[in-house]
Amino acid sequence: MKPFLKWAGNKYKIVERIKALLPPGQRLVEPFVGSGALFLNTDYPRYLLTDANADLITLYQFLQAEGEAFVAYCRPLFSPENNDKDRYYALRDEFNSTHDLRRKSAIFLYMNKHGYNGLCRYNMKGGFNVPFGRYKRPYFPEAEMLYFHQKSQSATFQHGDFRDVMESCVLNDVVYCDPPYVPLSQTANFTGYSSGGFSWDEQKLLAEKARELASRNIPVVISNHDTDFVREIYTTATFTEFYVQRYISCNGENRAKAAELLALFS
Ligand SMILES: C[S@@+](CC[C@H](N)C(=O)[O-])C[C@H]1O[C@@H](n2cnc3c(N)ncnc32)[C@H](O)[C@@H]1O
């Protein structure tokens, strides 16, 4: 089943590759769950699904708790009248000012399907700032949402940083990490930030955490671009490399086929 959200770096196309590496376990932990492509297409008894994006996690919690009622609540936002630039910006303003989390979650879904390229970006003040997307007929993902609701009954959703989630892992957990990727060009400043506000230091820390968990017999798989930097910081892992076509980015370079890898720490 496809995720109901468009999400940069979503792993739907490589789910089978990831599954081939993941050992069985009692609980799959995804500290960077995004649209949850792996969660939706695996069969672990339980899931711990977390992400630093609070809007994403709140939306999942409403859908998990309410199912069909929440789907019905979101549906009217997908009317032809709302597929309009002015309506989009009015709803975006409402999203940025409301304290009604249920309404906010529904508009988050609306903006995911009506905004430019399905992007999720915020300004310095934390306001969602993706422009209108000009789609002919944005898709209302009813079947995908209902499937997510059903599947999420075995899941716990939490908003938070990967560090805390990884530290809370226990024996019989299996961990899949899909962090914002390191940039392909090594010209970027090594002390600065890579895409998605994820720094080089955080990339290194994630690798350290993975080694720590592996030493406690908790296996970890991490996805990333296949670069020298990544191979260096993931040293001790076993690599599987492959090529993948990416579509969601508006950045020309990222549309090309890029070398990616899966690193297994076990
Ligand atoms: C490449 S996406 C994950 C895509 C996901 N596997 C899917 O199939 O859609 C990376 C995710 O990491 C989240 N993220 C960024 N920094 C984080 C942090 N420090 N801790 C936890 N999550 C973070 C982002 O919000 C984003 O959802």
The ligand as a Gaussian input file, in Angstrom:
#p B3LYP/6-31G(d) Opt

LIG

0 1
 C       13.922000      11.032000       4.198000
 S       12.602000      11.486000       5.252000
 C       11.974000       9.899000       5.714000
 C       11.132000       9.296000       4.627000
 C       10.384000       8.024000       5.033000
 N       11.242000       6.870000       5.152000
 C        9.278000       7.700000       4.036000
 O        9.198000       6.575000       3.517000
 O        8.486000       8.613000       3.727000
 C       13.422000      12.078000       6.676000
 C       12.530000      12.405000       7.873000
 O       13.351000      12.747000       8.982000
 C       12.704000      13.717000       9.779000
 N       13.746000      14.349000      10.619000
 C       14.625000      15.332000      10.296000
 N       15.464000      15.571000      11.333000
 C       15.116000      14.720000      12.334000
 C       15.602000      14.471000      13.657000
 N       16.646000      15.152000      14.160000
 N       15.017000      13.483000      14.389000
 C       13.963000      12.790000      13.893000
 N       13.452000      12.988000      12.660000
 C       14.020000      13.934000      11.875000
 C       12.002000      14.611000       8.777000
 O       10.890000      15.277000       9.355000
 C       11.585000      13.595000       7.682000
 O       10.267000      13.147000       7.873000

